[in-house]
Amino acid sequence: MHRILFKYLKKSLYMKRMIYICFLCFFIGCSNSSSHDHYRIAFDPSWYVLNLPGRESTLTSFTIELIEAISQIEKKKITLYQASWDTLFTYLKAGQYDAVCSTLQPYLFYDTTFSFSQTYLRTGPVMIIPITGRYHPFDRLDGKEIGVIQGSSSVPLLSNYPEALPRFYDSVPVLLSDTSQGILDGCLVDRLTADAFVHDLFYGQLKIVTPPMNEEGIRFVALKTGASSRLIELLDRGLIALKENGAYSALLKKWRLSEEALSVILADN
């Protein structure tokens, strides 16, 4: 009799456990299916891999407001997290975040691992000239002295124009000072550094006359899975909408990030 009762109780406990497990799996499944309305994006507030002379908070504010605007226009909840630059992709792969803000470029060898959004802020080199100078397109740089920082991504750009006379510098302030004094006809400096100096220390002395001239920039990067791919599509769609309605340009202006249009060049020629 005791043996029969024991078997019954054991079977009953097993059934209850199986029902609990089934319920738990159902609950998790429902939670995962509803998570498409709530995404988690992380960024490094120090922007460690970028050269930002005191403009880290500016880039952070621009990024936060841009994501908030995309969240509103797409009617999706997006929660932002701050993380150290060296843990972003570790946590992304662990599933703690759905996407991260990164300067990683969409090279072919990342194609099977990551999905990349379009660039939400281009950071490549821009041409800077004296405030009273005239912009000369790159196909008309014969004999023009153009300064670049040694070892920067500007060097390969200038090497494509052998008619220009490159001058190599180790210091951005010295490079910009020589440009403002007319010692150089122009210089190439990464967009964020250019924004910082032209709008501050060299305000009224220099002007930026081109958009960024290579594909370097900040993008949203996610794992190449179904849900993450949908997030990248959402972010791209929202960014396009913000550019079309003028909100993107308004954010650039608010945070003193140079416009990417060629209006300066057209007005100067």
Secondary structure, 3 states (H helix, E strand, C coil): CHHHHHHHHHHHHHHHHHHHHHHHHHHHHHHHHHHHHEEEEEECCCCCCCCCCCCHHHHHHHHHHHHHHHHHHHCCEEEEEECCCCCHHHHHHCCCCCEEEECCCCCHHHCCCEEECCCCEECCEEEEEECCCCCCCHHHCCCCEEEEECCCCHHHHHHCCCCCEEEEECCHHHHHHHHHCCCCCEEEEEHHHHHHHHCCCCCCCEEECCCCCCCCEEEEEEECCHHHHHHHHHHHHHHHHHHHCCHHHHHHHHCCCCCCCCHHHHHHC
